[in-house]
Amino acid sequence: MKGPGDPLEEIVEQSELNTDMILVAVRDYGFAAYDVLVKEFPSDVVVAEFTKAARAGLTSFGVGVHLASLTDKGRERLDSLTT
């Protein structure tokens, strides 16, 4: 459920899902990031962006691409977005 100050609110204000949004969701929601994002975006689009993040070395995963964790490279990219 979205509310004031909810990180997802900022994510869905954008019209299209992108890799940076995936990184923010993984940082803020961990393994629940996929579940949060599919409430606002089509599943195939979410999976495609998770796949792009993984291929770019920004996330890593075990069982499924949507069960992602940030890599050092992904954390550095997030840090560069906020500075």
Beta strands, then each sheet from edge to edge (+ up, - down):
strand 1: 59-61
strand 2: 68-70
sheet 1: 1+ 2-
end
